[in-house]
Amino acid sequence: MKKTGATPGISPLMRTLAAYIAGARNKPLPKAVTEKTKHHLLDTIAAMVSGSRLVPGKMALAYVQTLGGHKEATVVGSRFVTNAVNAALANGMQAHADETDDSHAGSLMHPGCGIVSASLAMAEREQRDGTALLRAVALGYDIAARLNLSLGGNKFSNLGHMTHCFGPTFGAAAAGSSLAHLSADQVRHALSYTAQQVCGLSSYARDLEHIEKAFDFGGMAARNGVTSATMVAAGCTGVEDVFSGERNFYMAYDESLRHGLKPKPEILVRDLGKTYEIVNTNIKRWSVGSPIQAPLDSLLALIRAENIKATDVKELVVTVYTQGARITNNRDMSDINMQHMCALMLVDGYASFEATHDMSRMKDPRVLALRKRIRLIGDEKLEELRPEKHGIIDITLNNGRKLHHHTKAVLGTSQNPMLRAEVDEKCYDLMAPVLGKKRARTLCDAVWSIEKVKNARRLRPLLQA
């Protein structure tokens, strides 16, 4: 449709942002960023594969199967092929079906479940190559993190808004726009459609089955981001600059008068092309909630150093930041229950994916007996150190010995990143039970050499089960 009348004013910020998103597909990534992007691409695909067999993943597949859809992209872990919007929704929910996927501490979000799901669906839809997929994923992380930080990050979350959806939705839209080869003008429209769709309330924490949470964190962001990109690619036009002017996006979330929170839109374009936020994103060593990562690292270190058995422990004290203690204290779900996970690791000597998600272990007499000897403490001093998420374990043994371990940088965080071999081992272990050992190995190898993939649809046989 041909526009009439004068084009509304477009801010320098929007021009810079839209031009960067539109041009990212032609901009090579630094070598270290390329490697880190592969880590997160594989890690999120592994979360999709393993999540396809959990309740949220099963529900996501069952739902999109009722929708049909033009065959553009696959739902991972199945043989169902649907349109990119539906595939992004299902894969996003699968990627956050449990607590396996990555996290960006500074902006308080799980970027991969929304952004990688959207990127994979769009790469299949547009039949892009592996290099385009990598560049889109890295771009999505950059935009997502900056969007949340521009809103205030943790302070914005404390007001009840869900940062886990806000940033990833814009990240998914940016990645989708790149893979759709949208121009800078079209990117501006896609960002406007995204602003209209972005939403989310922190009430998700009351979801006991993780189904709504999987939708909130992964499915909704991926679906809405792909919707923005594909609508504009189909010719839809929109507001030229949703981030400035009358009744703009930031005005809707300017809560400075009541809460001292003032959005900073300039963060959206700060150091774009210089600081790549995927490098600052954490990969989880353990398939559990983020506050439990550090305590499990500390506990495993003590178990291995001192050859501790569950029967040796008189008392175990876990100290984490106050919010972490609050959201993991004796929860009904095994993988976000601090006391259960620490007891499970002591009983088993490790915390495997299978054991972590075995709800029957919540009634294991050995685990229950040990949980009675575990105390969880929320520490305000550790809260002040966030986004770093420390964990302290203090054990009193039956013989009177006292053991102490303080994890300041969890393995997998940007301060203590996992090696390629460690990421590969985690992802292979997650995927082999679903895909089989041979196909899981082939898929891992394909992602490590993703630049050789000329068409994302060639990954489809490896992703299906």
Residue, then its C-alpha position, 0 to 999 in steps of 0.5 A: m500500500k502506498k503511503t500518503g502525506a509526510t513521513p513522521g520524524i524518526s529519531p537518530l536512535m531509531r535510525t541507528l538501531a534499525a540500520y544496525i539490525a538490517g545490516a547485521r546479516n552482512k557483518p561478520l562476527p568476531k571469531a570468539v563471538t562466533e564460537k560462543t554463539k555456537h555454544h548457545l545455539l547447540d545448548t538451546i537446541a538441546a533444551m528443545v530436544s530434551g524439553s520435547r519429552l516433558v509436559p510443557g513440550k508435549m502440550a506445545l506440540a499437541y496445541v500447534q498440531t491443532l492449528g495446521g499451518h503451511k509447512e515452513a519449519t519443524v517442531v523439534g523432537s517431532r515429525f510435525v512441520t508447520n508455519a514459522v510462527n507455530a514452530a517458534l511457539a512450540n520450540g520456544m516452549q520446549a526450550h524452556a520446558d524445564e530449567t536447562d536453557d541459558s540466562h543473561a543475568g544482567s538483563l534478567m532473562h532467558p534469551g535462548c528459548g525465545i531467540v534461538s527458537a525464532s531464529l531456527a524457525m525463520a532460517e528454515r522458512e527463508q532457507r538461510d545458511g548456517t552463517a546467517l543463522l549464527r549472525a541472527v542469533a547473536l543479533g537477537y541477544d544484543i537487542a534483547a539484553r539492551l532492551n531490558l537494560s534500557l527499561g531498568g533491568n531488575k528494577f523493572s522486574n521488581l515492579g511486576h513486569m516480566t523481563h523474561c518476555f520483554g527482551p527476548t520478544f524484541g530479540a526474536a523480532a530482530a533475529g527474524s527481521s535479519l533472516a527475512h532480509l528486511s530493510a531498515d525501513q521495514v525493521r522500524h515497522a517490525l519493532s513497532y509491531t513488537a512493541q504492541q505485542v510485548c507483555g508479561l507479568s511476574s505472576y508466572a511464578r505461581d504456575l505449578e506445572h511449568i506450562e504457562k512459564a514455558f509459554d511466557f519465557g520462550g513460546m510467547a517471545a518467539r511467536n510474537g517476534v516471528t509474527s512481527a517479522t513475517m507480517v512486515a515481510a508480507g507487506c504490512t506497514g506500521v509506526e515509523d518510530v515506536f521508541s520516540g514521539e507521542r505515546n511512545f513505548y518508553m512513555a508507557y513504562d516511565e514509572s519514575l514519578r512513583h518508583g524512581l525508575k527512568p527508562k534509558p532508550e540510549i542503551l538500545v544502541r550503546d556499543l552495538g557491534k563492539t560489545y556482544e551480549i551473547v558473550n555475557t550470557n550464561i549456560k547452565r551446568w545443571s538443569v535446575g533454577s538459576p539460584i541453585q546452580a552455585p550451591l550445587d557447584s559447591l556441594l559437588a566440590l565438597i563431595r568429591a574433595e572429601n568423599i562425603k556420603a549422605t549418611d555422613v551429614k548432620e546438617l547442611v546450610v545453604t546460603v544464597y541471595t535473598q530472592g534466590a532463597r525465596i523462589t527456591n524454598n521448598r517448591d513443589m517442582s523438583d528442579i526449582n526446589m533448593q532443599h530437594m536438589c541438594a539432598l538429591m545430589l548428596v544421595d546420588g553423588y551428582a544431579s543428573f537430568e533424569a534424576t532432577h526431573d523424576m518427580s517420584r524422587m520428591k517422595d524418596p525416603r532417603v531424600l526426604a530424611l536428608r531434606k530435614r537436615i537442610r537449612l536455606i538462608g537468604d543473605e542481603k549481602l549476597e543480594e547486593l552482589r547481583p547479577e552475580k549469583h553466589g552460593i555458599i555451602d556449610i556442612t557439619l558432619n556427624n563426626g563434628r567436622k565442619l566444611h565450607h565452600h563458596t562458589k562465586a562464579v558458577l561454571g558456565t557463567s561469563q566469568n567462568p565459561m564452559l569449554r566447547a567439550e563441556v557444552d558438547e557433553k551436556c548437550y549430547d547427554l540431553m539429546a541422546p535419549v530422544l534422538g539416539k546416540k548416533r543422531a545426537r552426535t551428528l547434530c552436535d557436530a553439525v552445529w559446531s560446523i554450522e557454517k557448512v550448512k547451506n540451507a537450514r532445512r538440511l538440519r530438519p532430519l537431525l531435529q526430528a524424532 
